[in-house]
Amino acid sequence: MRLRTRYFKLKRENIYWSDTNCLSLALQEGEKYSKGEIARTFKIVDKSDYGDIDKEVMLEMLYKLNKHKSKPIDIGV
């Protein structure tokens, strides 16, 4: 499933979660995505959602999350 599709699905299912949380979980649950696909999907994340953090720093964190996949944590929601 494409990252963007997975992101929107999580966003619909978890309306109180931030955009960055939905994108992070979509990265964890899905297959390995290219940097280009991550960057394109990140463009639709609300800028106020990641505060004062620089966009490039945020993208690097997402790339690392994609590179070092781990089993998602069940938070019981």
KAMOSUL-V442748 format. One record per backbone hydrogen bond with DSSP energy under -0.5 kcal/mol. CO is the residue of the C=O (numbers start at 1). NH is the residue of the N-H. Records with the same first field share a line. If there is no record, write none. Layout:
CO->NH + NH
This chain:
2->6
3->7
4->8
5->9
6->10
7->11
8->12
9->13
10->14
14->17
18->22
19->23
20->24
21->25
22->26
23->27
24->28
25->29
26->30
34->38
35->39
36->40
37->41
38->42
39->43
41->44
42->45
46->49
47->50
48->51
50->53
54->58
55->59
56->60
57->61
58->62
59->63
60->64
61->65
62->66
63->67
64->68
67->69
73->75
